[in-house]
Amino acid sequence: MDSVHEAAVRGTNDDAVISKASAVQAAYISDNFVKYFVKRPPRRPPIINRGTYVRTTGLDILITKFLETVKAKKQIVSFGAGSDTRYFSYKERSRPFHKYFEIDYPEITSRKVAIIRRHKQMYTLLGESARLGMGGMELYADDYCLIAGDLREFTTHVVDRLIQHGFDTSLPTIFLSECVLIYMESGDSDKIVRWVGENMSAAVFVVYEQILPDDAFGSVMLQNLKLRNIELRGIYAYPSLESQKERFLKRGWTHAEAIDINKMHDRHIDPRELERISRLELLDEVEEWRLLSAHYCIAWAYVAKNESIMEMLEQVKFVYYDPIPPTRRIVTT
């Protein structure tokens, strides 16, 4: 990955945290910690706020299902975590997990460490065990570990660092990738997917990223990103919902699913929530919203060597909300 592209990819973290801060400010989502990463968040357009809401809600649903369904010690690993604040939000709400690992570029982790240390509301949640490492680039606590690393070196270097700080391949683990693997060459990201599937006793892998590069909207999307020196180097390897599932199934995973953000919005969010967010601000760009949402997806897969754990992982899925009024029956997918 060349330095210009790498710097541009690091810059996407700023875009993501600004968008999340905007969605918090507009009352789409609740987060008591994102404010520490953005001094004066600009108000994003409704189409961005709604997209951030669906992205955040979708991943939180799957993570929460994993944490609540798996009755065993469990871990969370967040690839390219950036300025994500899930650990602190989950800790504040007493979500049950054994340890939460985050991995990102040293430039990103150094800044995150500094912000966490600067704000008591965050730092105290780490507990008395909190300590710095790697000259302030890393941060460790009993249930949290922030590691500086390059995911292209996941199998050769990053895994060893994780194990050094308490990562346990025998524990059920959920792995998160929010627009991270797609910036890598598919050969590099495939190594991660394969390693997790082959070496973990039980795992769920959740991916949020772009799809459909070849239609008119997708072509413009890629051109706009290229103007910012950003390349989605993995998008042509996994350009569709079906190929997103095959990414896992061809590498030994037991089951995989993929949906676009339109379906996530229309079928897997409580209608009462949709009514609430519809009152927050007027969404004029409905057609643009639909086009944009069709070009992003959430894919997830699971694998387990133990049958009882497998049965638990099978429950890590979305609820289906029947949109037909007035009953709005709820059935599971």
FILORO-512190 format. One record per residue: z, x, y of N, C-alpha, C in turn. Coordinates in steps of 0.2 Angstrom, whole numbers, padded with zeros to 4 digits, always signed. Layout:
<nodes>
ZXYZXYZXY/...
</nodes>
This chain:
<nodes>
+0000+0004-0006+0000+0000+0000+0000+0004+0006/-0005+0004+0010-0006+0008+0016+0000+0007+0021/+0001+0011+0026+0007+0011+0030+0006+0005+0035/+0000+0004+0037-0002-0002+0042+0000-0008+0039/-0003-0009+0033-0002-0016+0029+0005-0016+0028/+0009-0011+0026+0016-0011+0024+0020-0013+0030/+0019-0011+0036+0022-0013+0042+0021-0020+0044/+0015-0022+0042+0013-0029+0044+0017-0034+0039/+0017-0032+0033+0021-0036+0028+0028-0036+0030/+0031-0031+0032+0038-0031+0034+0039-0036+0040/+0034-0036+0044+0034-0041+0050+0034-0048+0048/+0032-0050+0042+0032-0057+0040+0039-0059+0039/+0044-0054+0038+0051-0056+0038+0053-0059+0044/+0051-0056+0050+0053-0059+0057+0050-0066+0057/+0044-0067+0055+0041-0074+0056+0045-0079+0052/+0047-0077+0046+0050-0082+0041+0057-0084+0044/+0061-0079+0047+0068-0080+0049+0067-0084+0056/+0062-0083+0060+0061-0087+0066+0060-0094+0064/+0055-0095+0059+0054-0102+0057+0060-0105+0055/+0064-0102+0051+0070-0105+0048+0075-0107+0054/+0076-0102+0058+0080-0104+0064+0078-0110+0068/+0071-0110+0069+0068-0116+0072+0070-0122+0068/+0069-0122+0062+0070-0128+0058+0078-0130+0058/+0082-0125+0058+0089-0126+0059+0091-0129+0065/+0088-0127+0071+0089-0129+0077+0087-0136+0078/+0081-0138+0075+0079-0145+0075+0082-0150+0070/+0087-0147+0066+0091-0151+0062+0087-0153+0055/+0082-0149+0053+0079-0151+0047+0083-0148+0041/+0086-0142+0042+0091-0139+0037+0097-0137+0040/+0102-0135+0036+0108-0133+0039+0109-0125+0036/+0111-0121+0041+0112-0114+0039+0116-0111+0045/+0122-0109+0043+0127-0106+0048+0126-0099+0050/+0121-0096+0047+0121-0089+0047+0114-0086+0050/+0109-0090+0050+0102-0088+0052+0102-0086+0059/+0107-0089+0063+0107-0088+0070+0109-0081+0072/+0112-0077+0067+0114-0070+0069+0108-0065+0068/+0102-0068+0065+0096-0064+0065+0091-0065+0070/+0092-0070+0074+0087-0072+0079+0091-0074+0086/+0090-0070+0091+0093-0071+0097+0092-0077+0100/+0085-0079+0102+0083-0085+0105+0077-0088+0101/+0079-0092+0096+0073-0094+0092+0068-0099+0096/+0062-0097+0096+0057-0102+0099+0057-0108+0095/+0055-0114+0098+0054-0120+0094+0047-0120+0091/+0047-0120+0085+0041-0120+0081+0038-0127+0081/+0031-0128+0080+0028-0135+0080+0031-0139+0074/+0031-0145+0074+0033-0149+0069+0030-0147+0062/+0024-0146+0062+0020-0144+0056+0024-0138+0052/+0026-0133+0056+0030-0127+0054+0037-0129+0052/+0040-0133+0056+0047-0135+0054+0047-0139+0047/+0042-0143+0046+0042-0147+0040+0040-0143+0034/+0036-0138+0035+0034-0133+0030+0040-0129+0028/+0044-0127+0033+0050-0123+0031+0055-0127+0028/+0056-0133+0030+0060-0138+0026+0059-0139+0019/+0052-0140+0018+0050-0141+0011+0051-0135+0007/+0049-0129+0009+0050-0123+0006+0057-0121+0004/+0061-0122+0009+0068-0121+0008+0071-0125+0003/+0070-0132+0004+0073-0137+0000+0071-0136-0007/+0064-0135-0008+0062-0134-0015+0065-0129-0019/+0065-0123-0016+0069-0117-0019+0076-0119-0020/+0079-0122-0015+0087-0123-0016+0088-0128-0022/+0083-0133-0023+0084-0137-0028+0084-0134-0035/+0079-0129-0036+0079-0126-0042+0085-0121-0043/+0087-0117-0038+0092-0113-0038+0099-0117-0040/+0100-0122-0036+0106-0126-0038+0106-0129-0045/+0100-0131-0047+0100-0134-0054+0102-0128-0059/+0099-0122-0058+0101-0116-0062+0109-0115-0062/+0111-0115-0056+0119-0113-0055+0123-0118-0058/+0121-0125-0058+0125-0130-0060+0124-0132-0067/+0118-0130-0070+0117-0132-0077+0119-0127-0082/+0118-0120-0080+0119-0115-0085+0127-0114-0085/+0130-0115-0090+0137-0115-0091+0139-0108-0094/+0138-0103-0090+0139-0096-0092+0139-0092-0085/+0141-0086-0086+0141-0081-0080+0133-0080-0079/+0132-0080-0072+0124-0079-0071+0123-0075-0064/+0117-0073-0064+0115-0069-0058+0109-0072-0054/+0109-0070-0048+0103-0071-0044+0100-0065-0042/+0093-0064-0042+0090-0058-0040+0084-0060-0035/+0085-0058-0029+0080-0060-0024+0075-0054-0022/+0069-0055-0023+0064-0050-0022+0062-0050-0014/+0062-0045-0011+0060-0045-0004+0064-0050+0000/+0070-0050-0001+0075-0055+0002+0075-0055+0010/+0073-0049+0013+0073-0049+0020+0079-0052+0024/+0078-0056+0028+0084-0059+0032+0087-0065+0029/+0085-0067+0023+0087-0073+0019+0095-0073+0019/+0098-0079+0020+0105-0080+0021+0108-0084+0015/+0104-0085+0010+0107-0089+0004+0113-0087+0001/+0114-0081+0000+0120-0078-0003+0126-0081+0001/+0126-0080+0008+0131-0082+0012+0132-0090+0012/+0127-0093+0012+0127-0101+0012+0130-0103+0006/+0128-0100+0000+0131-0102-0006+0138-0100-0007/+0140-0094-0005+0147-0092-0005+0151-0097-0001/+0149-0098+0005+0153-0103+0009+0154-0110+0006/+0149-0112+0002+0149-0118-0001+0152-0118-0009/+0154-0112-0010+0157-0111-0017+0153-0112-0023/+0146-0110-0022+0141-0111-0027+0143-0106-0033/+0143-0108-0039+0145-0103-0044+0140-0098-0046/+0141-0092-0045+0137-0086-0048+0141-0080-0049/+0139-0076-0053+0143-0069-0055+0141-0064-0049/+0135-0063-0048+0133-0058-0043+0126-0060-0041/+0125-0058-0034+0119-0060-0031+0116-0053-0028/+0110-0051-0031+0106-0045-0029+0100-0047-0024/+0099-0042-0019+0094-0043-0015+0090-0036-0014/+0084-0036-0014+0080-0030-0014+0075-0030-0008/+0074-0025-0004+0069-0025+0001+0068-0018+0003/+0063-0017+0008+0061-0011+0011+0068-0008+0014/+0069-0001+0015+0074+0002+0018+0075+0000+0025/+0069-0001+0029+0069-0003+0036+0072-0010+0037/+0071-0014+0032+0074-0021+0032+0081-0021+0030/+0083-0018+0025+0090-0018+0022+0094-0015+0028/+0092-0010+0031+0096-0006+0036+0098-0011+0041/+0093-0015+0044+0094-0020+0049+0099-0025+0047/+0098-0027+0041+0102-0033+0038+0109-0031+0037/+0110-0025+0035+0117-0022+0034+0121-0022+0041/+0117-0019+0046+0120-0019+0053+0122-0026+0055/+0118-0031+0054+0119-0038+0057+0125-0041+0053/+0125-0040+0046+0131-0042+0043+0138-0039+0045/+0138-0033+0046+0144-0029+0048+0146-0031+0055/+0141-0033+0059+0142-0035+0066+0146-0042+0067/+0145-0046+0062+0147-0053+0062+0152-0055+0057/+0158-0056+0059+0164-0057+0055+0163-0063+0050/+0160-0068+0053+0159-0074+0048+0155-0072+0042/+0151-0067+0043+0147-0065+0037+0151-0060+0033/+0153-0055+0036+0156-0049+0033+0162-0051+0029/+0166-0056+0031+0172-0058+0028+0171-0061+0021/+0165-0064+0021+0163-0068+0015+0162-0063+0009/+0161-0057+0011+0159-0052+0005+0166-0050+0002/+0171-0051+0005+0178-0049+0003+0180-0042+0004/+0186-0040+0002+0188-0033+0003+0184-0027-0001/+0181-0029-0006+0177-0024-0009+0171-0022-0006/+0169-0025+0000+0163-0023+0003+0163-0016+0005/+0157-0012+0004+0156-0005+0006+0149-0003+0007/+0148+0002+0011+0141+0004+0012+0139+0009+0007/+0132+0010+0007+0129+0015+0003+0122+0017+0006/+0120+0023+0003+0114+0026+0005+0113+0026+0013/+0119+0029+0016+0118+0030+0023+0118+0024+0027/+0120+0018+0025+0120+0012+0029+0114+0008+0027/+0110+0010+0022+0104+0006+0020+0106+0001+0015/+0112+0001+0012+0113-0003+0007+0120-0006+0008/+0122-0011+0004+0128-0014+0005+0130-0017-0002/+0137-0016-0004+0139-0018-0011+0146-0022-0010/+0146-0027-0014+0153-0030-0015+0153-0033-0022/+0159-0036-0024+0160-0038-0031+0155-0043-0033/+0152-0047-0029+0148-0052-0031+0141-0052-0027/+0140-0046-0023+0134-0045-0019+0132-0038-0019/+0125-0037-0019+0122-0030-0019+0115-0031-0015/+0115-0027-0010+0109-0026-0006+0106-0019-0007/+0100-0019-0010+0097-0013-0012+0091-0011-0008/+0090-0005-0006+0084-0003-0003+0079+0000-0008/+0073-0003-0009+0068-0001-0014+0061-0004-0013/+0057-0001-0017+0050-0003-0017+0048-0007-0023/+0046-0013-0023+0045-0017-0029+0040-0014-0033/+0035-0010-0031+0030-0007-0035+0033-0002-0040/+0039+0000-0038+0043+0004-0043+0049+0001-0046/+0048-0006-0047+0053-0010-0050+0055-0007-0057/+0050-0006-0062+0052-0004-0069+0054+0003-0069/+0052+0007-0064+0053+0014-0065+0059+0017-0061/+0061+0013-0056+0066+0015-0052+0071+0009-0050/+0069+0004-0048+0073-0002-0045+0078-0004-0050/+0075-0005-0056+0079-0008-0062+0085-0004-0063/+0084+0003-0063+0090+0007-0064+0095+0007-0059/+0093+0006-0053+0097+0005-0047+0101-0001-0048/+0098-0007-0050+0101-0013-0051+0107-0012-0056/+0105-0009-0062+0110-0008-0067+0116-0004-0065/+0114+0001-0061+0120+0005-0058+0125+0001-0054/+0123-0004-0051+0127-0008-0047+0129-0015-0050/+0129-0015-0057+0132-0021-0061+0127-0026-0063/+0120-0025-0062+0115-0030-0065+0116-0030-0073/+0116-0036-0076+0117-0036-0083+0111-0040-0086/+0107-0037-0090+0101-0040-0093+0103-0046-0098/+0110-0046-0100+0112-0051-0105+0114-0057-0102/+0115-0057-0095+0117-0063-0092+0111-0068-0090/+0111-0074-0090+0106-0078-0087+0105-0077-0080/+0099-0076-0078+0097-0074-0071+0091-0078-0068/+0092-0080-0062+0086-0083-0059+0083-0078-0054/+0077-0076-0054+0073-0072-0050+0069-0076-0045/+0069-0074-0038+0066-0077-0033+0061-0073-0029/+0055-0076-0028+0050-0072-0024+0047-0077-0019/+0049-0076-0013+0046-0081-0008+0041-0077-0004/+0034-0078-0006+0029-0074-0002+0030-0067-0003/+0031-0064-0009+0033-0057-0010+0028-0054-0015/+0028-0057-0021+0023-0054-0026+0016-0054-0023/+0014-0059-0019+0007-0060-0017+0005-0054-0013/+0009-0050-0010+0007-0045-0005+0006-0039-0010/+0007-0039-0016+0006-0033-0020+0000-0034-0024/-0003-0028-0027-0008-0028-0032-0006-0032-0038/-0010-0036-0041-0008-0040-0046-0005-0036-0052/-0008-0030-0053-0005-0026-0058+0002-0024-0057/+0004-0023-0051+0011-0021-0050+0016-0027-0051/+0014-0033-0048+0018-0039-0049+0018-0041-0056/+0013-0040-0060+0013-0042-0067+0018-0038-0071/+0019-0032-0069+0024-0028-0073+0031-0030-0072/+0032-0033-0066+0039-0036-0065+0039-0042-0069/+0034-0047-0069+0035-0053-0073+0036-0051-0080/+0032-0047-0083+0032-0045-0090+0039-0042-0092/+0041-0037-0087+0048-0034-0089+0053-0039-0089/+0054-0044-0084+0059-0049-0084+0058-0053-0091/+0052-0055-0092+0052-0059-0098+0054-0056-0105/+0052-0049-0105+0054-0046-0111+0061-0043-0112/+0064-0042-0106+0071-0038-0106+0077-0042-0105/+0076-0048-0102+0081-0053-0100+0083-0057-0106/+0089-0058-0107+0091-0063-0113+0089-0070-0111/+0090-0072-0104+0088-0078-0102+0086-0078-0095/+0081-0081-0093+0079-0080-0086+0075-0086-0083/+0075-0087-0077+0071-0092-0073+0068-0088-0068/+0061-0089-0067+0058-0085-0061+0054-0090-0057/+0056-0090-0050+0053-0095-0045+0049-0091-0040/+0043-0094-0039+0038-0091-0035+0036-0096-0029/+0036-0094-0023+0033-0098-0018+0028-0093-0015/+0021-0096-0015+0016-0092-0011+0010-0096-0011/+0005-0092-0007-0002-0096-0006-0006-0096-0012/-0011-0101-0012-0016-0102-0017-0022-0104-0013/-0028-0106-0017-0034-0108-0015-0037-0104-0009/-0039-0098-0011-0042-0093-0006-0049-0095-0004/-0053-0098-0009-0060-0099-0009-0063-0105-0005/-0059-0110-0003-0061-0115+0001-0061-0114+0008/-0064-0118+0012-0065-0117+0019-0058-0115+0023/-0053-0119+0021-0046-0118+0024-0043-0111+0022/-0044-0110+0015-0041-0104+0013-0045-0098+0016/-0051-0098+0017-0055-0093+0020-0052-0091+0027/-0051-0096+0031-0049-0095+0037-0042-0093+0037/-0038-0095+0033-0031-0093+0032-0031-0085+0031/-0035-0083+0026-0035-0076+0025-0038-0072+0031/-0043-0074+0034-0046-0071+0040-0040-0070+0045/-0036-0075+0046-0031-0075+0052-0026-0070+0050/-0024-0070+0043-0019-0065+0041-0022-0058+0042/-0029-0057+0040-0032-0050+0041-0032-0048+0048/-0032-0052+0053-0032-0050+0060-0025-0047+0061/-0020-0049+0057-0013-0046+0058-0012-0040+0053/-0017-0038+0050-0017-0032+0045-0013-0034+0039/-0013-0041+0038-0010-0043+0032-0015-0045+0026/-0014-0042+0020-0018-0044+0015-0014-0047+0009/-0016-0053+0007-0013-0056+0001-0017-0053-0005/-0014-0047-0007-0018-0044-0012-0018-0047-0019/-0013-0051-0020-0013-0054-0027-0016-0061-0027/-0018-0064-0022-0020-0071-0022-0026-0072-0026/-0031-0068-0027-0037-0069-0031-0035-0069-0039/-0030-0065-0040-0028-0065-0047-0024-0072-0049/-0021-0075-0045-0018-0082-0046-0019-0087-0040/-0026-0089-0040-0028-0093-0035-0027-0101-0035/-0024-0103-0041-0024-0110-0043-0017-0111-0046/-0015-0118-0046-0009-0120-0050-0009-0118-0057/-0015-0119-0060-0015-0117-0067-0015-0110-0068/-0018-0106-0064-0017-0098-0065-0010-0096-0063/-0006-0099-0059+0001-0098-0058+0005-0099-0064/+0003-0104-0068+0007-0105-0074+0005-0100-0079/-0001-0098-0079-0004-0093-0084-0001-0086-0083/+0001-0085-0077+0004-0078-0075+0010-0077-0080/+0014-0082-0081+0020-0082-0085+0018-0083-0092/+0014-0088-0094+0013-0089-0101+0010-0084-0105/+0005-0080-0101+0002-0075-0105+0006-0068-0106/+0012-0069-0103+0017-0063-0103+0023-0065-0107/+0023-0070-0111+0028-0071-0116+0033-0076-0113/+0032-0079-0108+0037-0084-0105+0036-0091-0109/+0042-0094-0110+0042-0100-0114+0038-0106-0111/+0040-0107-0105+0037-0113-0101+0036-0111-0094/+0031-0114-0091+0029-0113-0084+0027-0119-0081/+0028-0120-0074+0026-0126-0070+0023-0124-0064/+0019-0127-0060+0017-0126-0053+0015-0132-0050/+0017-0133-0044+0015-0139-0040+0014-0136-0033/+0009-0140-0029+0008-0138-0022+0013-0141-0018/+0014-0139-0011+0019-0142-0007+0018-0149-0005/+0012-0152-0006+0011-0159-0005+0014-0163-0010/+0014-0161-0016+0017-0164-0022+0025-0163-0021/+0027-0157-0019+0034-0156-0018+0037-0161-0013/+0033-0162-0007+0035-0166-0002+0035-0174-0004/+0030-0176-0007+0029-0183-0009+0033-0185-0015/+0034-0181-0020+0037-0184-0026+0043-0181-0028/+0045-0175-0025+0052-0172-0027+0057-0171-0022/+0056-0174-0016+0061-0174-0011+0064-0182-0010/+0070-0182-0010+0073-0189-0010+0070-0193-0004/+0068-0199-0005+0065-0203+0001+0069-0204+0007/+0076-0204+0005+0080-0204+0011+0080-0198+0015/+0079-0193+0012+0078-0186+0016+0072-0186+0020/+0066-0189+0017+0060-0189+0020+0060-0194+0026/+0064-0199+0026+0065-0204+0031+0069-0200+0037/+0074-0196+0035+0078-0193+0040+0074-0188+0044/+0070-0184+0040+0066-0179+0044+0061-0182+0048/+0058-0187+0046+0053-0191+0050+0055-0193+0057/+0062-0194+0057+0064-0196+0064+0066-0190+0068/+0066-0184+0066+0068-0178+0070+0062-0177+0075/+0056-0177+0074+0051-0176+0078+0044-0179+0076/+0040-0180+0080+0033-0183+0078+0029-0178+0075/+0026-0180+0069+0021-0175+0066+0014-0178+0067/+0011-0176+0072+0004-0178+0074-0001-0175+0069/+0000-0169+0067-0006-0165+0064-0005-0167+0056/-0006-0173+0054-0005-0175+0047-0010-0172+0043/-0017-0172+0045-0022-0169+0041-0021-0162+0040/-0019-0159+0046-0018-0151+0045-0012-0150+0041/-0007-0154+0041-0001-0153+0037-0003-0153+0029/-0007-0158+0028-0010-0159+0021-0014-0153+0019/-0018-0151+0023-0022-0145+0021-0018-0139+0020/-0013-0138+0025-0009-0132+0024-0005-0132+0018/-0002-0138+0016+0002-0139+0011-0001-0138+0004/-0008-0140+0004-0012-0139-0002-0013-0132-0004/-0012-0127+0001-0013-0120+0000-0007-0116-0001/-0001-0119-0002+0005-0116-0004+0008-0119-0010/+0011-0116-0015+0014-0119-0021+0021-0116-0022/+0024-0119-0027+0030-0117-0030+0029-0117-0037/+0030-0111-0040+0029-0111-0048+0035-0108-0050/+0037-0110-0056+0043-0108-0060+0042-0108-0067/+0046-0103-0070+0045-0102-0078+0052-0100-0080/+0053-0101-0087+0059-0099-0090+0058-0096-0097/+0063-0092-0099+0063-0089-0106+0070-0088-0108/+0071-0089-0114+0078-0087-0117+0078-0086-0124/+0082-0081-0126+0083-0079-0133+0088-0083-0137/+0092-0087-0133+0097-0091-0136+0095-0098-0135/+0096-0102-0141+0093-0109-0141+0097-0113-0136/+0104-0112-0136+0108-0116-0132+0107-0115-0124/+0106-0109-0123+0104-0107-0116+0097-0110-0114/+0093-0110-0119+0086-0112-0118+0086-0120-0116/+0091-0124-0119+0092-0131-0117+0094-0132-0110/+0098-0127-0108+0101-0127-0101+0095-0126-0096/+0091-0121-0098+0086-0119-0093+0080-0124-0093/+0080-0128-0098+0075-0134-0098+0076-0139-0092/+0083-0139-0090+0085-0144-0085+0084-0141-0078/+0081-0135-0077+0080-0132-0071+0073-0134-0069/+0073-0140-0066+0066-0143-0064+0068-0148-0058/+0062-0151-0056+0063-0156-0050+0064-0163-0053/+0067-0167-0049+0068-0174-0050+0062-0177-0048/+0059-0182-0051+0053-0186-0049+0055-0192-0045/+0053-0193-0039+0055-0199-0035+0049-0204-0035/+0049-0210-0039+0044-0215-0039+0043-0217-0031/+0038-0216-0028+0037-0219-0021+0036-0226-0020/+0035-0230-0026+0033-0237-0025+0039-0241-0022/+0039-0244-0016+0045-0248-0014+0045-0255-0018/+0051-0258-0017+0057-0256-0014+0062-0253-0018/+0060-0252-0025+0066-0250-0029+0067-0242-0029/+0061-0239-0028+0062-0231-0027+0066-0229-0033/+0063-0231-0039+0067-0228-0045+0066-0221-0046/+0071-0218-0049+0072-0210-0050+0071-0209-0057/+0066-0205-0059+0065-0203-0066+0064-0196-0066/+0066-0192-0071+0065-0185-0072+0059-0183-0075/+0056-0178-0072+0049-0176-0075+0050-0173-0082/
</nodes>
